[in-house]
Amino acid sequence: MRSVNRLTVLGNVGSITVFDNVLKVSVATARTFKQDGERREKTDWVPVTIFEPGMREWVEENVKKGDKVYVEARVSQSSYGEGDNKKYTVDVVASLFNKL
């Protein structure tokens, strides 16, 4: 059976952090809901990880805080450390990153 691991994010860039071979882009997404009969809005921050060199360079040169972006990504789990110190992480890894 075929499986799918795809996440779509549409929102505004909050911050861009550059590491050695990785770029982390925080994307704000707004959702609305009703609570006690009133319409409310909440912002969710999605940390997007960019590994691909060409995509990293393009984002660094063309995207800035506040820009609206469309991202297609996969969810990836990894771990580091050993024994009782083992830590688990979940990353949203971009496969497509477009500025709108």
RASUL-V937118 format. One record per pair of residues at least 12 apart in sequence whose C-alpha atoms are under 6 Angstrom apart, sorted by the first residue. I is the first residue (numbers start at 0). J is the second residue. Records with the same first field share a line. If there is no record, write none. Layout:
I=J / J
//
This chain:
4=73
5=72 / 73
6=71 / 72 / 73
7=70 / 71
8=69 / 70
9=68 / 69
10=26 / 27 / 28 / 67 / 68
11=26 / 27 / 65 / 66 / 67 / 68
12=25 / 26 / 64 / 65 / 66
13=25 / 26 / 64
14=64
21=49 / 50
22=48 / 49
23=47 / 48
24=46 / 47
25=45 / 46
26=44 / 45
27=43 / 44
28=42 / 43
29=41 / 42
47=91
48=91 / 92
49=92 / 93
67=99
68=97 / 98 / 99
69=97
70=95 / 96
71=93 / 94 / 95
72=92 / 93 / 94
73=91 / 92
74=90 / 91
75=89 / 90
76=88 / 89
//
